[in-house]
Amino acid sequence: MAKSLDMFQNAYGSESIYITDASENYDYSAKPWYGGTKTIIVNAAMADGKYIRLPEATVKNAGLHVKVVLGIAILDDLYIGFVTSVIQGGAVAVGDTDEGAGSSLDYATAIADAGDGILRVHFNLDTVASAGGTGGTVLDFWYPGVANVMFYRGHLISEINDPTLTAHFENTAVNA
């Protein structure tokens, strides 16, 4: 019985997960996360082309909140998202390579609506279109209890001047 209780607590309680190996893909889609807050702290410069797959949205995981925090800049392309769950929400990016006083061009927003079919967010440190991914970037994913529906908010930090975020949202499966 205690084993079952431990599983229940891990499924519903708050938990922090640390990613310290930058050379791997991370697939959390099989995790029994049904509620609470799960914080994934990325403490490694994720290698180019790697991904973090989050659990798909289901009726059972209503109320789950997954937060992804990038503690260090990624090396280049990083993808975070889903295979079937559609992202709805938006992101705000702040970028400035010289870290001086920002101008109005150093801020960007991007919005994803349900009909857009967005499955993942994309970061690339070298492009204005997928800016973000520097340490301090925080992504919030909320599970509303509807199959394949995901609510998203991203606060992106970038070392790129004048980010646009025109390629932040993509309708490709995260593991593709």
N, C-alpha and C positions, 0 to 999 in steps of 0.2 A: 504494500500500500504506500509506503514512503516513496518508493520509486515513482509511482504515479503522481503523487503530490509534488515531487521535485519537477517533473515534466510540466505540470500545471503552472507552477510558479514561474518557470522559465518562459512559458508561452504567454503569460499575462503580465508579468512584472516588467519593470524597467531593466534595461541591460545595456552595457557598453561593449562594443566589439572593436578590437584594434587590428588594423591592417598594417603589417610591418614588412611584408614581402612585396616589393614592387613588380616582380616578374610574373605574377600569377593573375589569372582571372578569378573573380569571386562570384559564386553562385549561391545566393541565399534563398532561392525559390522553393526549396523543399523544407525550409525551416517551419516549425509549427508555431508561428507567431500570430496570436489571435487578439492582441490588445496590448495596451501599455505603450511605452516609448522605447524604441531600440535606437541607440546612437552608434553609428559606424564612424569611427575616427580613423582617417587615412593618414598614417604617420610614415609614409614612404612616397618617394617621387615615382608615382605609377609609370611603368614603362609604356612606350608608345603602342597604341592599339589595344590596350587592355580594357576590361569592362567589369562593372559591378552590377550583377543582376539581383534585383529585389524580389521579394515574394509577390506573386500576382494578387490582384485585388479579388476578394471573394466575399460572400455574404458572412462567412464565419469570422473573418478578421476585421469586422467593423470596429472602428475606434483605434486601430493600430496607427501609430505615428512613427515613421522611420526618418531619422535625421542623419544625413551624411555630412561630415565635417572634414574638409581638406586641411590638414595641419601643415602641409608642405606642398610646394608647387609640383604639379605633375611634370613628367618629361615632355610630353607632347599630347597626342590624342588619348582621351579617356571617355568612355561611354558609361552612363548610369541609367538604368531603367528596366524595361519589361519586354516580354515576348508577346503578350496578348492584352495587357492592361493599358488603356488609353489615358494619357496624361492631359489634365485640364489645369490651367493656372498660368503663372507668369514668373518672369525672372527680371531682376534689376542688376546691371553690371556697373561697377565703378572701375575705371582704368586710368592709369597715368604712369608712363614709364619713368619720368623723372621724380615722381612722388612729391611734386610741388603743388602749388595751388591749382586745383582743377578748373577746367573751363566747362561750359555747358556741353561740349562735345565729348567729355570724358565719362558720360553717363548714357546708358542705353537700357531699353526695356524690350521684352519679347513676351508675347501672349500665345497660349495654345488653347483652342476651343475643342469641345468634344468632337465635332465633325472633322477636325484636322487629322485625326488618326495618329497622333504623336505617341511613339513607344519609348523613346529615349531622349536624354539630353546629352549633348556633345561638347567637350572642352578641347580646345587646341590653343596652347600658349602662344603660338606664332601667328594667329589670324584674328582680325577684328570681328569676323563673322561668328566665331565660336570662342570668343574671349572668356576668360574666367579660369578657374582651376589653380589659382595661386592660393597659398596658405591664407586661411580665414574665410574661404568660400563655404557657405552653409546652404544645404538643400534640405527642404522639408517635404515629405510625402505623407499624405493622410489617406487612410482607407475608409471610405464612407459606408461600407457594407453592401456595395453593389458590385456584382461580378464585372471585372475588367474596366472599372472606373477608378481613376486615381486623381487626387487633388495635389497640386504642387505649388511650392513657392521657393524661389532660388534667390539668394543674396550672393552675387558673384564678385570676386575680387580679381582684378586683372592687371598685368604689367603692360598691357597694350594701350596706347593712346587711342582715343576715339573709337571704342568698341561699337559694333552695330548689333550683334546677336542675331543676325539674319540666318545663321545656321545652328543656333543653339538647340532647337527642337528638330527631331528627325523622326520619320515614320518607318524606320527600319528596326527590326527586333534587336535588342541589345546584344544578343549573342551571335549576330550575323556578321 
